[in-house]
């Protein structure tokens, strides 16, 4: 299972009650009402625990966390040491 699949599964299980419906890699979690502000914190806790990445307060922005694709890109960037949106980098 690749990174996007793992993130998608987490979102589906925790926020969509197991029903992926029309969730795509680019579906906006916020605009489509998939994840609320409390859910973003759950997602961040999952990322930190599962992928051993630190997420700074200034990185808690839609550019990093508002879709499966953006979250996957964010985690991959954190793992490779590349600067992420919102980071002083």
N, C-alpha and C positions, 0 to 999 in steps of 0.2 A: 504494500500500500504506500503510495507516495504522500508527500506532505499535504498537497491540496485535498486528497481524499481523506486524510486524517482530520484536517480542519473541518471539511464539509461534514463528516460524520459527527464531530463534536457539536457543530451548530445544529444539525438535524436532530440529534438525540436530546440536546439540552434546551433548544428554543423552538423547534418545530414539532415536538412530540413524535418524532420518528417519521414524519411525512415530509419528504424532500420537496414535493410539489414542483414548483417551477424554479427552484433554487439553481442558479448557474454560478459559475466562478466569478462573474461580475455583478451579481445581484447586490444592491446596496442594502446592507443590514439595517441601517437607520431609516433611509427613505422608504423602504418596503416594510418597515415595522417588524423586522425579524428579530432584532436585538435592541433592547433599550439600554439606558445608561448603566443600570445595574448589571445587565447582561454583558456589557463590554468589560466590566470588572471581572466577571466570571471567566470570560474569554482570555483576558490577560493573565489571570491566575493559572489557567490551564496552560497557556503558552510558556509561562515561566517554569512551571513544574515539569511539563512534558518535554520541552525542548531546551531547558536550562539556559534561557535567555533572560536578561534583565530588561525591563521595560520602564524607562524613565517617564515621569509625569508629562514632560513636554512631547513625548512620543505618542501620547493618548489622543491621537487626532485621526479623522476619517481617512487621510491619505495612507495611513498605516493599517487601519483596523476595520474598514467599512465594506469588505467583501472577502470571499474566500481567496481570490487572487491577490488582493492587497495584503492580507494577513500572511499568505505564503511567501510573497515577496519580502515582506517585513522580516519574517523569521529567517529566511535565507540570507538576507542582508546582515542581520544580527549575528548569525553563525559565521559568516565570512568576514565580519569586521567592517563591512561597508557602512558608511553613514546612512541613517534612515531619515525620513522626513521628520522635522521637528528636533532632531538631535543637533548638538553643537558640533559634532563630528570631526 
